[in-house]
Every structure is written in C-alpha cells, then in structure tokens.
Amino acid sequence: MHDTSDVRCSLIIANYNERDVLLDCLASVVRAIGEDDEIIVVDNGSSDGSADAVAEVFPAVRLVRLPVNRYIFGLNDGLAAARGRFVAFCNNDMKVEENFVEAALPLLDEPDVFAVCARVLDRHGQEQGTRTAAVWKHGLLFYEPLAHSETPTSCFFAVGGQSFFRRNLLVALGSIDELLWPMYHEDIELSYLAWKAGYRILYAPGSVCHHLGGQTSRKVFSKDELRSFVRQNELLTVWKDVTDPLMIAQHLLFMPLRLMTAILRRDRGTLMGFKSAVVRLPKALKARRRVRHLARLTDREVLERVSIAAVDRPLVATPA
C-alpha cells in the first residue's frame, strides 16, 4: 500500500506520571525533527499534570489523552492518530541527539525494511546493546547484544522505545500485540513476526539517543511482577509465532525442567508468568493461525538471517 501522506515521520512518545522527564525528552525531540514531522504524546492517564504541561510548553505537540494507563500499548493509540509515512516509538525517559531522525529515515528507503533501530546509550554514555542477533536456546527465543558497528547492519529486533517503522507495514502486522500485556518482549515478538513475513530490520549507528531506563515500570510493579511479564511473553512468543515442529518439540521438552527449576528456586516470577501465559494460550493459538498466513519464511530461515554470523557484518563494504 502506497502512503502519500504529507507528514514524513510521526514520533510517538508514551508517558505516565513523568512530567519533568517527559518535558526534557520533548525538548530534545523538538530539536531533532524536520519541518514535515510531527510529535505525538500519548498520556496514559497521568495524575501529575503531564498532559497539561505538554500543552502549555509545547503547543505544537499533538496530545492523545487516555483515561487509564495502557503502558507500552498506548503507543498503538498514538499510531492510530499518526499521519506520518514513518513512525517512531519513543520512551519518555530518553534524550535524542540532533541526528536521531535524519540518520535513521534513509535506511527505510528500501520497501522491504520494516524498521530501523537507533543506537542507544545509557546516561553514562555506555552502549545499551541495541544492535542484536537472535539465539534459539532451550526452546525459547533470546537475543544477543552485539558490539556497536560504525556502518549499518541487519538487526534482530527493533527496540520498542527507540525505533523507526514504516507505518503501513506496522499497521499491516498489527503493531504491538496486546496478547503480551502489559509489557516486555513485545518488541522482540513484533520483530520476529516482521522477519517471518519477509521484511528486514536494520541498525542505524548514526541515529543516537540516551536512555535513562526503567523510570515508570519500577514504580508500578514489583520485581516478581516484572519478571513474570518477561517469562509470560517469552512463552507466548513461541506459542504464537514458532511453527517449526522440531523447535516446538524442543520447547515442550524443556518446559518441565524449567518449571521444576523455578519451584526449587522459589522463583515466583517464572511461575506467575507460566500461569498467566497458560490462561492466554487460546488467544495465542488463534493468533498463530494469522501468523501462518503472514509467513513468507520458515523459522529456520529467519534464524539464519538474524543469527550472530549473519547480523555481525555491515550491509555495505567498509571503505579501505
């Protein structure tokens, strides 16, 4: 589907009760956008005056006010309001450098590129490992952070709060799947689905942002709850997206061992995550039928393309 929108890129920022952090983020994003771009703030029912502050300090920013906290899935509400040919999903606890947008969008020129992942540094300037490869281990899908590359490379997944997407493809794939509510691993699941549908994800070394990290989730959920979300969504990703019979057999083979280990270690997070994943199994199996329809590559073909050996090389030859 050809998108003829006059807006180039919609940068969507989700926020919940982080007024000052959000305003700092917006100040940096405003400096990074072009005249044909737009900024959308999705406020997840904040009680600290975040939305009113945005309206006062940055009147050109479009506001989507939600009555409740939809966590990362508020970005889907922003996507519904977005007008850009491209969209960026942004965390509120990040500051972007002035090249953040301009260094990323050219990599989306190829029609089979689904997303571009920015280079993310922590508050001390250390790499956060957003250039990644995929690893299938003990029946689950994991990622391996790779060293920064000065030239663009393939990338396993587009980090949910610091990446750019081709909007029409994002909409076609369903964006962030609320099966994985309320958070974590949803960017891995979406990216794996995109690779399986025959699209690519790239790492943009020149698109740089600085991420504070975990400013909202740690205030809302306990440590066990946060761990349970990861475990829940690791399982749901396999149950929804992986269709290779041998890989499914490996997954089922390791399941009893994984649960027994959690019991012996009194790992409440893993056990809670397994229970909540099982409750969602019927929805995962229903979604699985759609994945089969979208798939252009097998699981093994995807893993070959996003393995360490495949990802850890530049897309173009490095000048001598």
C-alpha positions in Angstrom: 0.0 0.0 0.0 1.5 3.3 -1.1 1.3 6.1 1.5 1.0 9.6 0.2 0.8 11.5 3.5 2.4 15.0 3.6 3.8 14.2 7.1 7.1 12.5 6.9 7.5 11.0 10.3 5.3 10.8 13.4 7.4 10.5 16.6 5.1 8.9 19.3 6.0 9.2 23.0 4.1 7.3 25.7 4.1 8.8 29.2 2.7 8.0 32.6 3.4 10.4 35.6 6.8 11.5 34.5 6.1 15.2 33.8 9.7 16.6 34.1 11.3 13.6 32.4 8.9 13.9 29.5 9.5 17.7 29.1 13.2 17.0 28.9 12.6 14.4 26.3 10.4 16.6 24.3 12.9 19.4 24.3 15.5 17.1 22.6 13.0 15.7 20.2 11.8 19.1 19.0 15.4 19.9 18.1 15.8 16.7 16.1 12.7 16.7 13.9 12.2 18.2 10.4 9.5 20.6 9.3 7.4 17.8 7.8 7.5 15.7 11.0 5.1 15.6 13.9 5.3 14.7 17.6 2.5 12.9 19.4 2.5 12.4 23.2 0.2 9.6 24.4 -0.5 10.3 28.1 -1.6 7.2 29.9 -4.0 8.8 32.4 -1.3 10.7 34.4 -2.2 12.4 37.6 0.8 14.7 37.8 -0.2 17.3 35.2 1.9 15.8 32.4 -0.6 16.4 29.6 -1.4 19.9 30.7 2.3 20.7 30.9 2.9 19.5 27.4 0.0 21.6 26.1 1.5 24.6 27.8 5.2 24.2 27.0 4.9 22.5 23.6 1.6 23.6 22.0 2.6 22.2 18.6 2.8 18.7 20.0 -0.3 16.6 19.4 -1.8 15.1 22.6 -3.6 11.8 22.9 -5.1 11.7 26.5 -6.0 8.2 27.7 -8.2 7.8 30.8 -6.2 4.8 32.0 -2.6 3.6 31.9 -2.2 1.4 28.8 1.6 1.1 29.4 3.6 0.4 26.2 0.3 -0.3 24.3 -0.5 3.4 24.5 1.8 3.6 21.5 -0.9 1.8 19.5 -3.3 4.7 20.3 -0.6 7.1 19.1 -0.2 5.1 15.9 -3.9 5.3 15.3 -3.6 9.1 15.4 -0.3 9.3 13.4 -0.2 10.9 9.9 3.4 10.2 9.0 4.6 7.8 6.3 7.0 6.6 9.0 6.6 6.4 12.8 9.0 6.3 15.7 8.1 4.7 19.0 9.9 6.6 21.8 10.3 6.2 25.5 9.6 9.3 27.6 12.9 8.7 29.6 15.3 9.4 26.7 17.0 12.3 25.2 17.8 12.2 21.5 20.7 13.8 19.6 20.0 16.1 16.7 20.8 13.4 14.2 18.3 11.0 15.7 15.7 11.3 12.9 17.8 12.2 9.9 20.3 9.4 10.3 17.5 6.8 10.7 15.0 7.5 7.9 17.2 7.0 4.9 17.6 3.4 5.9 13.8 2.9 5.5 14.1 3.8 1.8 14.1 0.1 0.7 10.5 -1.2 0.6 11.3 -4.4 2.4 12.8 -2.6 5.5 10.2 -2.9 8.3 12.1 -1.0 11.0 15.3 0.8 11.9 16.8 0.6 15.4 18.7 3.5 16.8 21.9 3.4 18.7 21.1 3.7 22.4 23.5 4.9 25.1 22.8 5.0 28.9 23.2 8.1 31.0 26.9 7.5 31.3 27.4 7.1 27.5 27.8 3.3 27.6 26.2 1.1 24.9 22.9 -0.4 25.8 23.3 -3.2 23.2 20.5 -2.3 20.8 22.4 -3.9 17.9 21.3 -7.6 18.4 21.2 -11.1 17.0 18.8 -13.9 17.7 19.5 -17.1 19.7 17.2 -20.1 19.9 18.2 -21.8 23.2 16.5 -24.4 25.3 13.2 -24.0 23.4 13.0 -20.2 23.8 13.9 -17.2 21.6 16.5 -14.9 23.1 18.7 -12.0 21.9 22.4 -11.5 22.0 23.7 -7.9 22.2 26.4 -7.2 19.7 29.1 -4.5 19.7 28.3 -1.2 18.1 29.1 -1.0 14.4 30.0 2.2 12.6 28.2 1.0 9.5 24.6 -0.1 9.2 23.9 -3.8 9.7 20.9 -6.1 10.0 19.4 -6.2 13.5 17.3 -8.9 15.1 14.8 -6.6 16.8 13.7 -3.0 16.8 13.8 -1.9 20.4 10.3 -0.7 21.3 11.1 2.7 22.7 13.9 3.8 20.3 13.0 2.7 16.8 11.5 3.8 13.5 9.0 1.9 11.4 7.3 2.1 8.0 3.8 2.9 9.2 1.8 0.9 6.6 3.8 -2.3 7.4 3.5 -1.7 11.1 -0.3 -1.4 10.8 -0.5 -4.5 8.5 1.3 -6.6 11.0 -0.9 -5.4 13.9 1.7 -3.3 15.7 2.3 -4.2 19.4 0.2 -7.3 20.2 -1.9 -6.8 23.3 -1.7 -10.5 23.9 1.6 -9.6 25.6 0.0 -7.2 28.1 1.3 -5.3 30.0 4.9 -5.1 28.8 8.3 -6.7 27.9 9.4 -8.9 25.0 6.7 -7.3 22.8 9.3 -5.7 20.6 11.0 -9.0 20.1 7.8 -10.7 19.2 6.8 -8.0 16.7 10.3 -8.0 15.1 10.3 -11.8 14.8 6.9 -11.6 13.1 8.2 -9.0 10.7 11.2 -11.1 9.8 9.0 -14.1 9.3 6.8 -12.0 7.0 9.8 -11.4 4.8 10.8 -8.0 6.0 14.2 -6.7 7.3 15.2 -4.7 10.4 18.4 -2.5 10.3 20.7 -0.9 12.9 21.3 2.8 12.4 24.6 3.7 14.0 24.2 7.4 13.3 20.8 7.7 15.0 21.7 8.2 18.6 19.7 8.6 21.8 20.4 8.4 25.6 18.1 6.3 27.7 17.6 6.7 31.5 15.8 3.4 31.7 13.0 1.9 33.9 11.6 5.2 35.1 8.0 4.2 35.1 7.6 0.4 35.3 9.6 0.0 38.6 7.2 2.4 40.2 4.1 0.5 39.2 5.1 -3.2 39.5 7.0 -5.4 41.9 10.2 -7.2 41.0 8.4 -10.5 40.8 5.7 -9.0 38.6 8.2 -7.5 36.2 10.0 -10.9 36.0 6.6 -12.7 35.4 5.9 -10.4 32.4 9.2 -11.4 30.8 8.6 -15.1 31.4 4.9 -14.9 30.2 5.8 -13.2 27.0 8.8 -15.5 26.2 6.3 -18.4 26.2 3.6 -16.5 24.3 6.1 -15.5 21.6 6.8 -19.2 20.9 3.2 -20.3 21.2 2.1 -17.6 18.7 5.0 -17.3 16.2 7.1 -20.5 16.1 5.7 -23.2 13.9 8.7 -25.4 13.2 7.8 -28.9 14.5 11.3 -29.7 15.9 11.6 -26.3 17.6 8.2 -26.8 19.2 9.3 -30.2 20.4 12.4 -28.6 21.9 10.2 -26.1 23.6 8.0 -28.7 25.1 10.9 -30.9 26.2 12.5 -28.1 28.3 9.2 -26.9 29.8 9.1 -29.4 32.7 12.7 -28.8 33.6 12.1 -25.0 33.5 9.2 -25.3 35.8 10.9 -27.7 38.2 13.9 -25.4 38.5 11.6 -22.5 39.2 9.9 -24.4 42.0 13.2 -25.5 43.6 14.5 -21.9 43.5 11.2 -20.4 44.7 11.2 -18.3 41.5 7.7 -16.8 41.9 8.2 -14.6 38.8 8.7 -17.5 36.5 5.8 -19.5 38.0 3.5 -16.5 37.8 4.5 -15.9 34.2 3.8 -19.5 33.2 0.3 -19.4 34.8 -0.7 -16.2 33.1 0.7 -17.4 29.8 -1.4 -20.6 30.0 -4.5 -18.5 30.6 -3.8 -16.7 27.3 -3.0 -19.9 25.4 -6.3 -20.0 23.5 -5.7 -16.4 22.2 -2.1 -17.3 21.3 -3.3 -20.3 19.2 -5.9 -18.1 17.5 -3.2 -15.5 16.6 -1.0 -18.4 15.5 -3.3 -19.0 12.5 -2.8 -15.4 11.3 1.0 -15.8 11.7 0.9 -18.9 9.4 -1.0 -16.8 6.8 1.5 -13.9 7.0 4.7 -16.0 7.0 7.0 -15.9 4.0 9.9 -17.5 5.7 10.2 -20.6 7.9 11.5 -20.3 11.5 14.8 -21.7 10.5 15.2 -19.3 7.6 14.5 -16.4 10.0 17.1 -17.7 12.5 19.7 -18.0 9.7 19.1 -14.3 8.8 19.2 -13.0 12.3 22.0 -15.3 13.7 25.2 -13.7 15.0 27.1 -14.7 11.9 24.5 -13.1 9.6 23.9 -9.9 11.6 27.5 -9.2 12.6 28.6 -7.8 9.3 28.0 -4.4 7.5 25.3 -4.0 4.8 27.9 -2.3 2.6 31.6 -2.8 2.2 33.6 -0.8 4.6 35.9 1.7 2.8 39.6 0.7 2.8 
